[in-house]
Amino acid sequence: MSDPLDPEDFYDLTLVSAPVVSPSGDRVAFVADEFDHEADERRTSLFVAPADGSRDPHRLTRDADASDPTWSPDGSKLAFRAARETDTEIAVNQGDHENSGEEDSNSEDDSSGDESTNGEPDDEETEPNPQIWAFDLERGGDARQLTTFEEGARGYDWGPDGDRLVVAARDPDDEQRDYLRARREDDAPVETERLQHKYDGTGWLDDVRTYLFVVEYDSRETIRLDDAYGGGAREPMTGLNPAWSPAPVAGAEDHRIAFLSNRTDRPDDNYVMDVYTVAPDGSDLRKLTNSDLTASRLRWHPAGDRLAFVGRDPENGHVPAEPYVVEFAAAVDSTAAANSASSEEPVVSVGSWAGDLDRTVASFGGPAWDGDDLLAPIGDEGLTRLATFRADERPERTFDAQGRDRTVEGFDCRGRTAAVVLSDPESGRELHALGTGSLDSLGSTAEPTQLTEATADLVADHRMPDCRRITVESEGEEIDAIVYLPADFDPSESDVAGESEGDTVPLVASVHGGPVSYDAPTFEFLYAYLTGQGYAVVRPNYRGSSSYGREFSEAIRGDWGPRETADVLACVDELIDRGVADPDQLFATGFSYGAITTAYLVAETDRFAAAAAEHGVYDFRSAFGIDDSHVWWANDFGLPWENPERYDDAGSIADVGEMDTPLLVTAGGEDWRCPPSQSEQLYVSLKKQGVPARLVVYPDEHHAIGDPDRAVHRLTELTDWFERFDPETQE
């Protein structure tokens, strides 16, 4: 039998993501994450593969991180976002003032001719800010830098003729520029008057607006669209998401640029993101939605008469995200058009195409048009799969060939070609392509064409888990769970499919975050590593999880703790009853909301030999205003000074006296979703009463761990902690 995974094997991972299909459907661009052991860096590189699998993927970038690949309308160019050294063509012409500070941009930047045009202060050690670059795939050669925004470029899209782009970028005025320069160069104090004053992974927020700019491809000439700007507490998550219509929009004389913004009275005090459109010259701003949705992931129909997006309830995260479609009128009265910006009366219809599906649009990829049908990935009973949506018709689940044993972790569709990243616990994570006709074929089990072999060697050389699904009953509710078994576990003796006698194995209950999320059968290094060490892993989709409908998810809203705890314990008991898990070798872990639930578990029971709570919140009253989630807490629990009992009930710190399970507590030093002070508070409270505890803080890390050395450290910390308190190893 092949060897189990070693923590050092993590550096051999290549993880494909973000597929983007070319307009003709014949090629797929994608991003691959690779891990540089020597430099201790996670790098993202750009690749292109033929959709028919006739050649291996071609690498386009090597020397800098690349993201957000986007094809030009004719497929001849591929743009992307990257923080690279300034393009030589620009560097030798720095006196030409080619940057966002040109007169047309209304941003008077005196430093436009020096090195700071790339978002760099004078400090040579400062990394460049991300800009938009493009490969000319017909002519070949290196990528060409298209933007030089001092604060870097954010979201972008191509114009319909491929000769212009729309780019979102921050545009500080002189006073703001002085403040930002002082912050970068002199470590000056943070100054803000914003309610949403920080955001995890972004940092301290300020008053600098992000605008849309139209950039000429050849000349790089830049014009700011003064009425097209963002705002709101959710902007760091969604961005402005600019999308340029591929054809003139019905009811308008020209193309339109759609984007997201929050212009409510208190934009930092809600999660609203409205859809707006503007003419490419910056005129005729129109608001299309009514401030009752968190919109994201805009996608125009090729005909320009419809605009799809994903819409969420801005006050209740448990409501499934749905695909919405803006349908533009065939003709618009000129007076109404002229007054639409001020009256905010859209000359369009906006509606959900979800019907009664009661399933959430998944986070892996957005909606995509296939003719007049809309394809989107959905969370469906512990699986991400594809569904087809049509106007005034019931949505249909599609892609039967996917099965229930693997999940979608990336999706795009153009030119009658769909690209999907399929993640399989046993065979890895790879990019595939198939014609959309195959998606619609009822009962079709034809395997899509595999385009990559990113994890093939790792899977072939090491033991991968045996993955199963179980369904258990918990307090009258059916709970679905994914179970990973060691490769050498003999199902004929102890079978997850039913009760039997035989050898048992230690069990790790791994609790997912969210809570509005779900576990699916997926390839993940952590679970393959744990099963290689002899553990079984159960991943419960407890009440509160998405993908099972609104009622199931909303069961815990404003009342966290008791249901999730009961559901996790029910899954553990089921695996003990089925002869899989050793009742004396039980362990628990979870990240983010999973850490919150882990703390609930060890306050509820002492059945676990050891547990790990990673990057969690344990005292919600003290977290309010310190983390970046004040809008969420107010929506679900009210305000802490008005509803202190609800905050206290949600936190586990008041129950720390009931905890005696050895607990590993971890945190990111710059985590502003679940601040490290929360982990310190739990850790000290445990140590104060003599409970074995260990605190691990990863400096400079945000909510997610990005540094590969620290990711490897996390693996060894978990297993070392479990082994330290495993009754079998203590005998």
N, C-alpha and C positions, 0 to 999 in steps of 0.2 A: 504494500500500500504506500502511496505517496506520503510525504512528510506533512505534518501540521504547519500552519503559518507561524512564522517567527515575527516578533514586532518589527524587526529590521526589514521584513518583506514589504512593509508599508511603502518604502521608497520605490518599489517596483510597480506601484499602481499607476495606471493611466485611466482617467475617468472622462468619458466623452459626454458632452452636453450641448445645449443650445443649437440644435440643428436648424438650418435655414435653407429651404429649397429654392433653386434658381427659378426665374419666371417661366422658363420653358419646361421645367421639371426634370431636366437631364442631369443636374448636378446638385450636390448637397454640401454646403459649408457647415462646419461645426467647430466647436472649441474642445480642446483636450487639456485637462489638468495633469501636470506631471510634477514629480517631486525630486528636487535636486538635493541629494544627501550632503554633498560637500559644502554647498552654499547655504543649506538649510532654508530653502525657498520653495514655495509652491508657485509654479509657473503655468500660465495659460497660453496655449499656442493655437494657431488657426490652421485648419486643414480644409481641403476640398476633395470630394470623392465623386466619381460618376455614379449616378443613381442605379445603373444596371449592374454595379459590382464588377465591371470588366477590368478595372485597375485598382491597385491599392491606393488609399488616400494620399494626396500630395500635400506635404507640409509647406505652408506659406510663411510662417514666422518662427523665429528661433530666439531672438535676442531680447525680447521684451514681452510683457504680458499683453494679450490681445483679447478683446471681448466684443460683444454686440455686432457680429458680422451682418451685413445687409447688402443684398444684390442691387445693382442699378437696374432700372426698368428693362433694359435690353440684355441684361446678363453679361455684359462685357467687362464690368468692373465690380469689385467687391470692396466695400468700405468696412472699416472696423474702428474701434476705439482703443487707443493704447497710449501709455506713458513712455514714449521713446525720446531719445535725444533729438534735438531740433533737426529737421530735414536740412541737408547741406544746401539745397537750392534756396531755402529761406535764410540760413545762417550767413551766407555770403552776400545777401542783399538786405541785411537788417535795417539799413537806413531807409528802406522803402515803406516802412510803417504799415506792413501788412498784418494787421491784427484787429481785434475787436474794438480798438480805440479809434478807428477812423471816424471822420466827422459824421458820417451817416449813422453811426451806432449810438450817438449821443453819449459817448463815454470818452471824456477827454483825458487820455492816458499819456502823460509826458514821457513815460519810459518805454514807449512803443518800439523804439529802435534798439533796445538793449536786450540782454539775455532773458529778462523777466517776461518777454512776450510769450514764453512757454509756461507761464505760471510759476516761474522760479524766482525766489529772492536771490540776492547776490551771493548767499552762502553756497559754495560750490558743492557741498554735500547734499543739498536738498534735491529730492527727486523731481523730475519734470511732471507737470500735470497732464492728465489724459487729453489727447486731441483726436480729431478724426483724420484717418488716413485711408488711402484707397489703392488697391492693386488694379492696374490695367491688365486684365488677363489675356487680352488679344495681343498687346504689344510686349508683355512680359516686363521683367525688371523688378526692382524693389518698389515698395509702396511709396506713395507720394503724400506728404502732409498737406491737409486741406485747411486746417484751422490753427490759429495761434492765440486762443483766448487766454488771457492772463490767469483766470481762475479755472481753466480747463473746460473741456466740452463734456456735455452730459448726453441726453438722448438726442437722436437725429433720424432723419429719413431723406431719401432721394426725392428730387422733383421728378415730374412725369417724363421729362425729356432727357434726364440724366446729366443736364448741364448745370444744375443747381442742387443744393441741399438745404434743408431746414435743420438747424442745430440749436439745442437748448444750452445756454451758458449763463453763469452768473455775471452780472455787470455792475461792479461797484462804482459809486461816484467818488469824487476826490477825497472826501472825509472818510468814507468807508475804506478806500484804498489805503489810506494812511494807517487806519486801525489794523487792517489785515497785515500790512507790512510789519507793523510793530509787533503783532502777535507772532508772526513767523520768525522775525529776525531778533527781536529783543525780549521775547517771552513776556510781553506786556500783559496786564490783567485782562481777563475776560469781562466784557461789558455787554449787557443785553437787557432789553426790556420785553423780550418775547415770552409769552406763556409757555409755548413749546420751545424750551431753551436748549435742549440737547436731543440727540437721537443716536441710538447705538450704531456704531460703524461709520457715522458721519461726523460726530463730534459736537462741539458747542455750535449752536445755531446763532445767526445774526440777522440783520435786517436787509442784507444784500438780496436784491431780487434776481430771480432767474428769468431771462427773456428768451424768446425765439429770435434767431437770426437767420436770414437767407444768405447763403454763401455761394458765390459763383465758383464752379469747379475749376475752370482754367485760370482765372485771375486771382482767385481767393478774395475777391471784393466782397465786403460784408455790409449788410444793412440790418439794423435792428427793427423789429416789429413792436412798436411801443405799447400797443394794447395787448400783446400776447405775452403774458407773464404768469408765473405760478403763484403758489402760496398755500398756507395751511399746514396743519400738524401732520398730514399724511404725505406731503410732497416728498420728504426724504425717501419714502418707500416707493411711491408710484412714479416720481419724476413728472415732467410735463408730457412725456410720451408723444412727441409730435408725429403726425402721420399726414402725408401730403396725398391728396386724392389723385388717383391715376388718370382720371378723366374729368372734364368739367362737371360740376355738380348740378343736378336738376334744381332750377330755381335761382341759379347764379350764372353770371356770364363767363366765369372762369373756374379754374381749379380752386379748391379750398384746402387749408391746412387745419387739421383738427389737433386739439391739445387739451390738457387737463389743468384745472385751476380751482382754487377755493377762494371765493370772493364774498363769503357770508360776513355778517357783522363781526363775528369772533372766529376767524379762521383757525386759530390755534387751539380752539376749545371744542372742536368736533373733527370727525373723520370724513367729512364731505369732500369729494372731488368731482366737480362738474365737467361736462364736455362742452368745449367751445370750438367754433371754427372762425377763421379769419382769412381774408384774401391774401395772396402771396405778397402784395405790396403793403400789407399791414392795415388795410382799410376794412370796413364792414364786419366788425366783430359781432358774433352771434352766440348766444348761450343756448344750448340744446337740451340740457337737463334741468331739473327743478330743485336742486340741492337736497335731494332725498336719497342719493346713492353715493357710494365710494366707487367711482368709475376707474377702470384701468384697462390696459392692453387693447388699444384702439387698432382696428383693422378695416380698411376700406374694401368694398367690393370693386372688382376691376372696372365695372361700368360707372363707378362714381356716384351711384344713386342710393347707396346704402353704406352705413358705417356700423360695424359691429364693435362691441366692447363687453367687458365683464363688469357686472354691477353687484355690489354688496350693500347690505344694510349698514349705514354708518354708525348705528347705535347698538346693534345686536350682531356680534360676530358669529353667532350660532345659526343664523339664517343662511341657507345655502347660497353661495355666489352663483349668479345666473348669467347666461348670454343675453345681451340686449342688442337690439338693432334699431338704428336711426334710419328712417325711410324719408327721403326728401321729396317734397312736392314737385310735380312736373312743371309747375309755373308758379311764380310769386309776383304779387302786385308790387310794383316798384316803390310805392309809398311805404308798404309794410316792410320791404327790405331795408329801406333807408332808416326806418325807425326801430328796426329789430334790436339793435345793440342797446338803445336806451330803454326800451320797453321790456326787453328780455322775453319777448313772446316768440318762441321758435316757430318757424314756418315748416315744421317737420312733425312726424309722429315718432314717438319713442316707446318701445315695448319689449318686454321679455319674451324670448322664444323658448323658455324652459317648460312651458305647459305645467303639467302636474308631476314632472319627473321627481322632484324633491331630492335632488342630488346636487352636490356642489361642483362647480367648475374647478378643476384641480390647478395647482400652482405650476405644473410643468407644461409650459407653452400656453398660448392664448388661442382664441377662436381663429379659424382659417376658412376662407371661402373655397368651396368646390362647386363651380357653377353657381346656382342659386341656393345650394345647401350650405349650411354652416357646420363645420366639424370642430369639436372641442374635446379635450380630455376631461373626464369627470371622475370624481371619487365615488366609487360604487361598491359598497359592502367590502371594505378593506382591500380595494384594488383601484388603481388608476387605469382607466380604459377609455376608448373613444366612443363618442356618440354623435349622431347626426341630428341637426335641428333644422326645422323648416317653419315658415310662417304659417300659423293657423293649423299646424298639424302636431300630433304627438311625437316627441323625440324618440329616436330609435337607437338602441345600443348596437354597436357595430364592431368589426374586427374580431370575429369569433376565433380566428387562428391564434389569438393571444392566449386564450385559456385563462385559468385561474391561478396558475403557478408562477407567473411572472407579471411584472407591472411596467407601465409606461413612465419614463422619467424625462421625457423630452419629446416635443412634437412640433411639426410644421407641415404645411401643405400648400403647393402651388403647381400649376401646370399639370394637373391630374396626377401628381405624385405626392404621396404622403411619406414623411420621414419620421421614424419613431426611435427613441432610445429605449430599448427593452432591458430591464434589469431582472436577472434570474438568480436566486440564491445559490444555485448549483453550477451555472455555466457562465456567470459574470454579467457585465454591463456593456452592451454593444449597440451601435447604430445600424438600423435597418431601413429599407425603402420598399415601397410597394405601390402599385397603381391604385387609385382610389376606387376603381371598379371592383377590385378584390375586397375592399372594405365592405362594399354593399352586397356582395354575393352571399346570399342566405346560407348559413351553414358551412361556408367555405373555411377550410382548414389549411389552405395553401400557405406554406411558410414564406414570410417576406425575405427579400434578398439582404443578406448580411453584408454591410459595407466596411466594418472594422473588425480587428482582432486585438482590441486594446487590452483586454484582460485574459486573453486566451492562454498565454504562457503561465501566468500566475495560477489560473484555475487548473491547468493540466499538471502542474508540478506540485500542487498542494491539496490537502484534503478539504473538500467543501462540505457544508452541512447538508443533511437530508431535511427538507422543509415540508411541513404539513400544516393543515388548518384544523382547528378544533372549534366546536361551539359548546359553550357551557351555560348553565342557568345560574343567574345571580339575582336573588330577590325578585324572582318572577320574570326577569328579563333575559333574553338570549344575548350572550356576549361572544363575539368572534375573536379568535386569537391566532397568531402565527407562531408556530413552534419550529425551532431549529434544533436538530438532533445531531450528535457527533456521528461522523461518517462510519465509525466502527461499532455503533450501537446496534445490537441485534434485534430487529423488530419482531422476530419470531418468538422471542422470550418476553420482551417488554414493549408492547406495541401501542403507539399513540392512538391507534384506531379503536382500541377497546381494552377492557380489563384483562390482565394476565399476570402471572407470577414470573419473576426472573430478576436479573440484575437491575439495579437502579443507578442513576447518575445524579450528580449535583445539578441544581437548577438555579438559573439566574432569571428573575422577573425583571425585564427591561421595559420601562414605562415611557411611552412617547410624550413629547412636548406638545405645546399648543395652548390649551387642550383641544382647540378646534383643529384637529389634524387626525391622521389615522396611520396605522401600520399596514403595510402591504408586503407581499413576498418579494424581497429585494436583495440584491447582492450588496453586502456591506462588510467591510474588512473587520469591524469589531465583532460581528456575530460569527464570521468564519474563524476568527482567531479564538474566540471563546469556545466554540465547539471543538476546535482543534486541541484545546487544553482539557477536553473531557466534559465540559458543561453542556447541558441542554439550556436553551434560551426560550422563554415564552414572552411574546409581545402582545399584551391584551389591548383590544380596542374597546376600552371602558366607556361607560356612559359619559357623554360629553364629546366623544370623538365625532368627527364629520364622516361622511360617506354612507351613513345609515339613515339619513333624513333629519329634518329639523327637530322633530319631537325628541328623538334619541339624543341629539347633540344638546338641545336646550334644557335637558333635564337637570343640568348642574348649574345653570346660569345664576350667578349671585349666591350660590350655596355650594362652595367647593369642599371636597373632602370625603364625605361618607360614602357616596356611590362609587367613586373611583376606587377607593380602598376596598370596598366589598367586591368589586368586579375583579380586581387584581388577585385578591385572595381566593376567589372562586376558581380562577384559572389555575392557580398553584395547587389547590386541593384536587382539582380534576386530574392533574398530571400525577399527583401522588396516588390517587385512586386507580389510575390506569397502569400503575406499576412502572412509571417512567422516572419520577423524581424521588430522591431519598429525602424523607421528611426532616432528617437531621442535617442536611446539606443544602439549605435554602439561602439564597442571596437576592438582593434587590438593588437596582440602580435606575437612574433616570436623569435626563438632562432637561433643564429649563422647567417646564411644567411637570416633566417627569421627576425632577428633583423635589418639587413641591409635594407631589404624590408620595415619593419615597419617604419624606419626613412624616406625612400622614400615616404611612404604613408602620414605621417604627414606633410611632406614638400609640398606635392601635394594638400592636402585637409584638411579642418578643420571639416569634418563631424563626426569624431570619438570623443566621449565624453572623452575618455582617451585611452592611449596605453602603451605598455610595450615593450621595446627593450632589449632583453636579450643576453648578450655575443656576441656583434657584432663588426664590423669595420665600421668607418664612415669617415675616412680620409686616403685614401690608400697610399698617398705619405708618410705620417708620419708613416704608419704601415710597409712600406717596410723595411725589415731587422730586424725589432723588433719582428715580428711574425715568424712562421716557414714555410711560404708559398711563399718565394721569387721565387721559380721555377715556381709555378702556375701563379703568377702575371706577370712574364716576358713572359710566354707563351701566356697569354691572352691579356695583355696590353702593352707589350714591357717593356723597362726600364724607370723608372720615369724621369731620366735626359734627355732621348731622346724623350719621349712621355708624357710630364707633363699634357697635356690637357686631355688625356684619363684617367689618374689617378684622376684628379680633377672632371671629369664628373662622374666617378664611385662613388665618395664619396658624402655623403649628408651634410658634415659639412659646405660646401660653401653655402648651402641653409638653414642654421639654422635660418636665419632671417625670413624665411617663415613659421617657425614652431610656432604654438601657442597652440597645443594640450597638455594637461597635460601628461607628459611622465615619466614612471618608467624606470630607466636604471640600469641593473644589470651586474655583471662581476664576473669572477673567479680570485682570487688573483694571481694564478699561471697559468693562461690561456695564452699559447703561440701560440694558433691558432688565437684568437681574443684578443689581450692584454688588460688588464684592463685600461691602459692609454687611449685607444680609448673611453671607456665608460666615463671616467673622462672628456675627452675633450668635448664630447657631452653634458654631464651634466652641466659643468661650462658654456658652451656657452648658454644653455637654461636659466640657473639661472641668467646669466648676463643681459638678456633682460626681466626678470620678468616672464618667463613661469613657471608654476608649474612643478617641477621636483623633483625626489627622486632618490638617488644613493644607491644601495645595492651591496657591494662587499663581496664575500664569501672567506675568507682567506684560503690559501692552496689548494683551488679547482682548477682543471685544466679546460679544455673546457667543460667537462660534470660534473654535480654535482653528487658526489658519496656518500657523507655523508647523511644519512637518515634524521637527524634533519634539515639539510639545505634544503633538498628536500621538507620537510613539510613546512618549512619557506617560500620557494618559492611559494607554493600554496596559503598560506594566504596573502602573499604580493600582488600577482596578484589580488585576489578577493577584498582585502581591497582597493587597488588602484582604481579598477573599481567602487566599491560601493561609494567611496569618491567623485567621479565626475559624478556619475549616476544622470541625471536630475530627475529621479523618487525619489531618496533618498534625494535630496536637496530641494524638495518641502515641 
